[in-house]
Amino acid sequence: MDVLPDTLQHWLREHRAWAPAMVFAITFLESFPGISLLVPATALLLALGAMVGGGLLEPVPVLVAAALGAILGDACGYWAFRWGGKRAVRRWLPRRSRRGYARAMVMFRRWGWAAVFFGRFLGPVRAVAPAAAGVARMPERHFQAANIASAILWAPLMLLPGYAAAQGGEALMRGPEGTVLLGLALVAGLVLVLALRQRTSQPAGSAARAAAPR
């Protein structure tokens, strides 16, 4: 919790009802392409998770706000870059972000739905994956499916370390909120592993089919 300024911690204690709105704003800005590079969302969410673990904030509203902010941030980025197209990317994308954007485009073209899903968990790729999907005009239903599924898993994973640090391992297992967060984190990890195994097996299968005589 030392990551948050003392004044902000004090403000949250006095105005707990505003915590979900703050969490929503943090995850929205962190998920919107370009702006996400300027927001220290990881540190802030870890600190907020610690405040949840310390009993200062209610876990469910914070979790819901984190997921909704992430979903809408990615969706707005997708819509903006789908409308703006490649010209806007070439003109406005910061030079330091172009390598990440190029990697995201390569990853997106190869993996499609999984690129958007896994991109949320891959740091720099998260900042440009919605833009890549929009520029490439990925079908919106596919994008939104990956966007929503990944955000639901990402939110508890971001809050869990701070929550666990505040609660301690033993208390974490005893508390109902901790059990929910831990369960969601385990489900997230299992889904990630299974999805990755499935996607990595597809290129080999495709190559074999392509090489097969016709």
LINDA-V549710 format. One record per residue. N is the residue number from 1. PHI is phi as a letter, one per 30 degrees, with the letter a starting at -180 (999 if undefined). Layout:
BEGIN
n=N phi=PHI
n=N phi=PHI
END
This chain:
BEGIN
n=1 phi=999
n=2 phi=d
n=3 phi=d
n=4 phi=d
n=5 phi=e
n=6 phi=e
n=7 phi=d
n=8 phi=d
n=9 phi=d
n=10 phi=d
n=11 phi=d
n=12 phi=d
n=13 phi=d
n=14 phi=d
n=15 phi=b
n=16 phi=d
n=17 phi=d
n=18 phi=d
n=19 phi=e
n=20 phi=e
n=21 phi=d
n=22 phi=d
n=23 phi=d
n=24 phi=e
n=25 phi=d
n=26 phi=d
n=27 phi=d
n=28 phi=d
n=29 phi=d
n=30 phi=d
n=31 phi=c
n=32 phi=d
n=33 phi=e
n=34 phi=i
n=35 phi=d
n=36 phi=e
n=37 phi=d
n=38 phi=c
n=39 phi=c
n=40 phi=d
n=41 phi=d
n=42 phi=e
n=43 phi=d
n=44 phi=d
n=45 phi=d
n=46 phi=d
n=47 phi=d
n=48 phi=d
n=49 phi=d
n=50 phi=d
n=51 phi=d
n=52 phi=d
n=53 phi=d
n=54 phi=d
n=55 phi=i
n=56 phi=d
n=57 phi=b
n=58 phi=d
n=59 phi=d
n=60 phi=d
n=61 phi=e
n=62 phi=d
n=63 phi=d
n=64 phi=d
n=65 phi=d
n=66 phi=d
n=67 phi=d
n=68 phi=d
n=69 phi=d
n=70 phi=d
n=71 phi=d
n=72 phi=d
n=73 phi=d
n=74 phi=d
n=75 phi=d
n=76 phi=d
n=77 phi=d
n=78 phi=d
n=79 phi=d
n=80 phi=d
n=81 phi=d
n=82 phi=d
n=83 phi=d
n=84 phi=d
n=85 phi=i
n=86 phi=d
n=87 phi=d
n=88 phi=d
n=89 phi=d
n=90 phi=d
n=91 phi=d
n=92 phi=c
n=93 phi=d
n=94 phi=e
n=95 phi=e
n=96 phi=d
n=97 phi=c
n=98 phi=d
n=99 phi=d
n=100 phi=d
n=101 phi=d
n=102 phi=d
n=103 phi=d
n=104 phi=d
n=105 phi=d
n=106 phi=d
n=107 phi=d
n=108 phi=d
n=109 phi=d
n=110 phi=d
n=111 phi=c
n=112 phi=i
n=113 phi=e
n=114 phi=d
n=115 phi=d
n=116 phi=d
n=117 phi=d
n=118 phi=d
n=119 phi=e
n=120 phi=d
n=121 phi=c
n=122 phi=c
n=123 phi=i
n=124 phi=e
n=125 phi=d
n=126 phi=e
n=127 phi=d
n=128 phi=b
n=129 phi=e
n=130 phi=d
n=131 phi=d
n=132 phi=d
n=133 phi=d
n=134 phi=d
n=135 phi=d
n=136 phi=d
n=137 phi=h
n=138 phi=d
n=139 phi=e
n=140 phi=d
n=141 phi=d
n=142 phi=d
n=143 phi=d
n=144 phi=d
n=145 phi=d
n=146 phi=d
n=147 phi=d
n=148 phi=d
n=149 phi=d
n=150 phi=d
n=151 phi=d
n=152 phi=d
n=153 phi=d
n=154 phi=d
n=155 phi=e
n=156 phi=d
n=157 phi=d
n=158 phi=d
n=159 phi=d
n=160 phi=d
n=161 phi=e
n=162 phi=d
n=163 phi=d
n=164 phi=d
n=165 phi=d
n=166 phi=d
n=167 phi=d
n=168 phi=i
n=169 phi=e
n=170 phi=d
n=171 phi=d
n=172 phi=e
n=173 phi=d
n=174 phi=d
n=175 phi=d
n=176 phi=d
n=177 phi=d
n=178 phi=d
n=179 phi=d
n=180 phi=d
n=181 phi=d
n=182 phi=d
n=183 phi=d
n=184 phi=d
n=185 phi=d
n=186 phi=d
n=187 phi=d
n=188 phi=d
n=189 phi=d
n=190 phi=d
n=191 phi=d
n=192 phi=d
n=193 phi=d
n=194 phi=d
n=195 phi=d
n=196 phi=d
n=197 phi=d
n=198 phi=d
n=199 phi=d
n=200 phi=d
n=201 phi=d
n=202 phi=d
n=203 phi=e
n=204 phi=d
n=205 phi=d
n=206 phi=d
n=207 phi=d
n=208 phi=d
n=209 phi=d
n=210 phi=d
n=211 phi=d
n=212 phi=d
n=213 phi=d
n=214 phi=c
END
